[in-house]
Amino acid sequence: MPSQISQKHPTGLYVLFFAEMWERFSYYGMRAILLLFLIDTVKGGMSMNAAEGAAIYGIYTASVYLLTLPGGWMADNVLGQKKAIWYGGIVIMIGHIILAIPAGSAIFFLGLTTVAVGTGLLKPNISSIVGELYPEGGARRDAAFSIFYMGINLGSFLGIAIVGYLGEKVSWHMGFGAAAIGMLLGLIVFRIGSARHLKGLGEVPPARFSTPETDAQSGTNKMLGYGLIIVLIALLAILQFSGTIDMTTAQGLAKGAGVIIVIISASYFLYILFAGGLTRVEQKRVLVLIILFLAISLFWAGYEQAGTSLQIFAERHTQRVIGGWEVPSSWFQNFQPTFVLIFAPVLASLWIFLSSKSLNPSIPVKFAAGLILLGLSFFVMVAASNIAVQGNLTSPFFLIFTYFLHTIGELCVSPVGLSSYTKLAPKRYVSQLMGIWFVGASLGNLIAGIFAGGFDEENVMQMPALFNQVAIITTAFGLLLLVFWKPVKGWMGGIH
């Protein structure tokens, strides 16, 4: 009996599960139709070309995750995680309501910005509280994050199915409005459930537990922050005036955003390493976090092709008619969450079983496996695109198998990575470093958007080479990580 009880998860996990599920309903539902709306010329869309639409898509999805960094800072220093989640959800809901108003491009972009700000406040902090439920760490904590991850993907599945159908078949703005209803349900679940089952968690900002040493650093932090802003502005001005990038266009703005993300991430990691007051063990763990950040950025750059290049491939080059009815192209994105819901419990149980036999693969090995599987999926798309360039519609099974490989790879990296960041991050930086984790997703999303801009309807011959490029890069990085997994594991300082 005691062993059975020890395997049970606290009710608070399921409160967070359903709150996150409805937030992801709103995000992934809207994301499923965003690029289609931007490039639509028939049903009241924005009538952009693929390059411009994909760049704006990339900027938006990148901004959503980039804003998790200030969102984590707000929770650590001002609000605490619970209030950050609550206020973030309210802002997200307001943003989707704005998107539901068919009032032109200015209102539309205001809605996108509002959703991005709210998500940046909510996203890192709900994951941080999941970690707080399991202070003992271990495989049970990894299993909890896999369960939590199922909530993310259940919300994704429902959002893509409902919002995708309403957007493509009825009205774009009705789809955006349905996303607002999903966020409202998430707020209700969190408000009621957290009062009873999350008492004492995420209520006091970690910065309140400061020491004289950390207090003395606050003035230095501000000076470094101001200095970084000045450097970023100067660098972007140089790139603009030298003609390296043109930030008056969507594609140029996306590249400028990429420069900002890379510099901010590198600067933050360097600051944490050398001026964050860390012990030697903590510094080595942060080095591991840097490696995982690079890996997850590359992983998401490939995985998030689901909403960009693979969405365009589904729309233009895939057979979608079944019995005279045309399947909405956005529904292909639903294979990812469907496969997660099927296989997440399998992998969660597998990690616990292997741990009981002292055979559980280390974190770097799991990340390597995820990247290699992602690379293999794009070799599948190389074969599919070779058929498409001959002017033929391809079998939907190419995309389905690609999404299957994506999903198994995702389950090797994303829930494991979420858990790893909460375990390896120094306590006083945990929400900020969760923000950095999502900044990795931001960079990946941005690259995905820029990459999809190459999918020119008038130049389909470039598709195999584009997919092959993603396949080779991700597979090579995965193999490299597999070769050096032992020293990386050693830097983790005994954390598993």
N, C-alpha and C positions, 0 to 999 in steps of 0.2 A: 504493500500500500504506500509507504513513504516514497518508494522509487517512482510509483505512478504519479503521485502528487507533484514530485519534483519536476516531472516532464510537462506539467500543465503550464500554460502561459497566462499571465495576469490579464484580467478583463480589460485593463487599460490599453493593451495591445490592439484589441478589437475595436475600441473607441477610435484609436488612431487609424486603424485599418479602414473603417467606413468613412471617416472624415477625409482621408486621403483619396479614397475611392471616388467620392463625389467631386473633389477638386480636380482629379485627373479626368473625370468625365467631361468637365467643362473645358480643360486644356486640350486634351487629345481630340475631343469632338470638334472644337473650333479649328484646331490644327489640320484636321483631315480635309477640310474644305477650303482652307486659307489660300493655298496656291491656285486651286481651281478657280476660286472667286477672283483672284488677282489677274489671271490670264483669260477669264471668260469674256467673250465679245457678243454673246447672244442673249443671256438671261439677266442682264443688268450688272455684270461684273465690272472690273476696273479696266479691262481691255489692254493689259500690259503684254509685252512680249515675254517669252520664257525667261530670258536672261534677267530682265528687270524684275519680273515677278518673283523669281527664285532668289534674287539678291535681297529683296524686301522680306521674303519669307525667312531667309537666313538671319537677317538683322533682327527680326522680331524674336525668333526662337532663341537666338544667341542672347538677346537682351533679357529675356525671361530668366535665363540661368545666370547671366552676369550679375544681375541685380540681387542674386542670393548673397553676394558678398556684403553689400551694405545692409541687407536684411539680417544676416547673421550678426553683424556688428550692432545693429539696433537692439537685437535680442540680448546680446552679451552685455551691453552697456546701459540700456535705457528701459526696455519693456519687459524682458524675460521672454522665454519661448512661448508660453501660453498666450499672452497678450499679442505677441507678434503674429501668431497663427490666426487669432480671432480677427484682428484688424486687417491682416492680409487677405483673408477670405472675403471680408466686406468689400474691400477695394476691387478684388477680382470680379465679384458679382456686379458691381457698378460698371466696370469696364465692359462686361458682356452685354449689359443692358444698353450701353451706348452703341455697341456694335450692332445691336438689333434695330437701330434707327436708320432707315435708308435716307440719309441726309447729305451724301456727298463724301468726297475723299478726306476733307479736314476732320469731320466727325469720326470717320472710320479710323483714321490714324490716332486720334485722341483715345478712342476705345482700345486700340492695340496697346498704346502706351500705358493706359490705366491697368489693363490686365497684367502686363509685364511687371509693373511696380508691385502689385499685390502678390503675384506669384513669388517674386524675389523675397518678400517679407515672410511668406508662409512656408515655402518649400524646404529650406535648410533646417528650420526649427522643429518641424514635425518629426523629421528623421532623428534629430538630436534627442527628443524625448523618448523615442523608441529605444535608443541606446541606454538612456537612464533607467529604463525598466529592468535592465540586465547588468547590474554592476559587476557580477561575477565573470562576465564574458563567456568565452568558450563556444562550443558547437551549438549550444542551445540558443545563444544570442544570434548566431548566424542563421539558425532555423527560424527565429523570430523575424529577422529581416526578410527571409524568403516568404513567410506568411504575409508580412506587410507588403511585400512586392506583389503578391497576388492581388491585394486590394488596389494597387496602382493599375494593374492590368485588367482587372474586372471593370474598373471605371473607364479605362481606355476602350475596352471592347464595347461597352454600352454607349459611350460617347460617340465613337466612330459609327456604330450601327444607326443610332437615332439621329444625331446631328448630321452625319454624312448623308443619310437618306433625305432628311428634311431639306438640307442645303441643296443637294443635287436635283432632287425630284420636285420640290415644292418652291422654296424661296431661300436664297442665301441668308437673308436676315432672320428668317424664322429659325434657321439652324443656329445662328449666333444667339438668339433669344433662348433656345432650349438649353444652351450651355449655362446661361445665367440661373436657370431653375436648378440645374445640377449643383451649382455652387451654393445656392440657398439651402439645399438639403444637407450638404456637407457642414455648413455653419450650425444648423439645428442639431445634428448628431454630436458635433464637438462641444457645443455649449452645454448640452444636457449630460453627456457622458463624462466630460473632463471634471465637472464639479464633484462627481462621486468617485470616479475611478483613477484620477490622476492627481489626487491631492498631494501637495508638497513637491511636485515635479514641474520644473520650468516656470516657477513663479517669481523667483528672485534672480535678477541679472547676475551672471557669474562675476562680473567686474566688482560687485559689491563686496565680494570676498577678497579684497585686494590686500596687498602687503606694502610696506614702505618702499620696497624695491620697484614694484609695479606702478605705484603712484608716481615715483620719481621719473618713470619712463613716459608718462602721459604727455608732458610738454615736448619731449623728443618725437613722440609719435605724430603730433600735430605738425611739427616742422618738416618731418620727412614726408607726410602726406601732402602738404602744400608744395614742397619741392618736386614731388612726383607729378603733380598736376601741371606745374610749370613746364617740366620736361616733356610731358605728353603733348601739351599744346604746341610747344616749339617744334617737336619732331613732326607732328601732323602738318604744321604750317610749311616746314621744309619740304615734306613729301608732296604737298599740294602745289607749291610754287615751282618746284623742280619738274613737275609733270609726271612724277612717279605714279601718283594716284590722282584721280579726279573725283573729289567728294561732292561734286554737284550732281553726280549720277548715282543711281542705286548701287551699281556694281562697285564704284569707287568708294562709296560710303561703307559698303560691306568690308572692303579691304582695309579701310581706315579703322573700322571696328576691330578687325583682326589684330592690327598693330597694337591697339589699346589693350586688348585682352592679354596678348602675350607679354607686354611690358608690365601690366599690373600684376599678373600672376608671378612673373619672375621676380619682380621687386618685392612682392609680399613674402614669397618663400625665402628670399635672401635676408629680408629684415627679420623674419621669425628665426632663421638659423643663427644669425650673428648678433642681433640686438634684442632678441626676445627673452633673454634671461633663462635660457634652457640649460638643462644638465647635458652631459655628454651623451647619455642614453637617449634623452629626448631629441637631441640633434640628429642622431642616427635614424630615429623613427621618422623624423620629418623628411630625411633623405628618401626613405621608403615612400612617404606620401608624395614626394615629387615624382618618383618613378611611376607610381600608380596614376598620378595626374596625367603624365604624358601618355600612358597606355590608354586611359579612359578617353582622353581627347581624341586619340586616333580611332579608338573603337566607335565612339559616337559619330565621328566624321563619316564612317561607313554605314553604321546602323541607321542614322537619320536620313539616309538616302530614301527611306520609306516614304517620307513626305515630299521629296523633291524629285530626283532623277527616276526612282522606281515608280513614283506616282505618275510622272509623265509617261514612263514606259507602259504602265497599266492603261492609261488613258488612250494612248496613240498606237501601241504596237501589240496589244494582247487581245486575244479572243475572249469577249465578255458576254456573248449572247447565249442564253440558255432557254430553250423552248420558246424562242421569240421574244424573251424579256432580256433587256440589257442590264447587266449587273452594274451598279454604281462603281466607278473605278476606285473611289475612296475606300470601298469595303475590302479591297485587297490588303490594306494596312491592318485590318482586323485579324489577319492570320498571326501577327506577332503576339498580341495579348491572348489570343485563343491558345496558342502553343504554350505560352507562359502558364496559363491556368491549368493546363494539362500536366506540364512537366515540372513546374516549381515544387509541388509536393514530393515528386519523385527525387529530385536533386537534393531537397532539404533533408529527406530521409536518408539519402545516400551519404551525405556529409556526416550525419550523426552516426550511421552504421560504421563508416570508415574510421571515424574518430574513436569509436569503441574498440576498434581493432588496431589503433595507432597507425592507421594507413591514410588518414585524411590528407589530401594534397595541400601543400602550403599555398598561401595567398598568391605569390608570384607564379606558381605553376598553374593555378586556376586562371589567372589573367592571361598567361601565355596560351592556354587552351582556347580561351574565348577569342583572342585575336586571330589565331590560326583558323578557327571555324568561320569567323567573319571573312577572312581572306578566301577560303574555299567557296563561300557563298557567291562571291563576286566572279570567281571562275565559272560558276554556273551561269551568271548573267552575261559573261563573255559569249558563251555558247548561244544563249537566247538572242543576244543582239546581232550575232552573225546571221541568224535567220531573218531578223527584222530588217537588216540593211538590204536584203534581197526583195523587200516589198511585201513580205508575208506577215500575217498576224501570228504571233507565237502562242503556244499552248500555255494556259494559266498555270500549269504545274511547274514551269520554270520559276515563276514568282513564288509559288507556294513552297517549293523546296528551298529557295533562297531564304524566305522568311523562317523556315524551320531551322536552318543552320544559324541564322541571326539569333533566334531565340535561345537555342542551347548555349551559344556563345555568351549571350546576354546574362543568362543565369549563372554562368561561371564568373562574371565580372561585376555586374551591377549590385545585386544584393550583398555579395561578398565585399565589394568595395565600400558600400555604405557602412557596413559593420566595421570594416577595417579602419575607416577614418574616425569613427567614434572611439575605437579602441586605441589607436596609435596617436591621436591628437593630444597634445598637452591640455589638461583640464581647462585652463583659463582661456584657451583659444578654440575650444571645441566647435562652437557655432560658426565662428569665422572660417575655420578650416572645412567645415561642412559646406560653407559658401564657396570656398575654393574648389571643392569637389564638383559642385554644380557649375562652376566657371569652366571646368574641363568639358562639361556637356555643352556649355555656351560656345566654346571654341569649335567643338565638333559640329554643332548645328550650323555655325557660320560657314565652316568649310563645306558642309553639305550643300548649303544654299549657293555658294560661289561655284561649286562643282557642277550643279544642275544647270547653271547658266550656259554651259557648253552644249546642252541638248537642243540644238537648233533644228527645227523641223526641215529646214532646207539643206542641212548637212548631217544627215543621219549616219553617214559612213564613219563618223568619229566615235560612235558609241562603243564598239568593242575595245578600242584603245583606251577610252576613259575608264571603263569597268576594269580592264586589265591592270591599269595603273593602281587602282584602289586595292585590287587583289594582291598584287606583288608587295606593296608597301606594308599592308597590315600583316600579311603572312610573315614577312621578314622580321618585323618588330616582335611578333609573337615567338619566333624561333630564337631571336636574340635573348629575350627574357627567359626562355626555357633553359638556355645555356648557362645563364648567370643566376639561377634561382637560389642557389645555396648562399652566396654572400649577401643577397638581398634579404633572405630570411634571417641571416645572422644579425643584420642591422635592426631587426624588429625587437630585439631585447627581450626575448622570451614570450612575446605576445603571439598568440596563434589565431 
